[in-house]
Amino acid sequence: MKRIDIYYGGDHYSIGGRRFEDLRDEIEAGISAGPYWLEVNDGEGEMRVAHLLLMPGVPLAIIPIPDELPAPSPDAIWSSGGPPFVG
């Protein structure tokens, strides 16, 4: 896995060198134990550490980004019923 993207408070962060499942388990355990600080990368390129306070009710999305994205199928239809994706 290339990295894991994180969306928190309307901002974008990332974590590299971790398995998606391990990060998800860490977040779930941290939240269930009380407020939890998650260390992430802020910005692109050079690592700049940020700490996100996680607790119940705080929206958080984690998105695994694979090393290589597969080419989209020309016959793929958007789930919203929109036109096929052409990349």
BELSULTA-V560841 format. One record per backbone hydrogen bond with DSSP energy under -1.0 kcal/mol. NH is the residue of the N-H (numbers start at 1). CO is the residue of the C=O. E is the energy in kcal/mol with one decimal. If there is no record, write none. Layout:
NH/CO/E, NH/CO/E
This chain:
2/65/-1.5, 3/65/-1.5, 4/15/-2.8, 5/63/-2.7, 6/13/-2.8, 7/61/-2.2, 8/11/-2.2, 11/8/-2.0, 13/6/-3.0, 14/41/-1.7, 15/4/-2.0, 23/19/-2.2, 24/20/-2.6, 25/21/-2.4, 26/22/-2.4, 27/23/-2.5, 28/24/-2.5, 29/25/-2.5, 30/26/-2.5, 31/27/-2.6, 32/28/-2.1, 33/29/-1.3, 36/54/-2.5, 38/52/-2.7, 40/50/-2.9, 41/14/-3.3, 42/48/-3.2, 50/40/-2.4, 52/38/-2.8, 54/36/-3.9, 58/55/-1.9, 61/7/-2.0, 63/5/-2.8, 65/3/-2.8, 76/73/-1.8, 81/78/-2.3
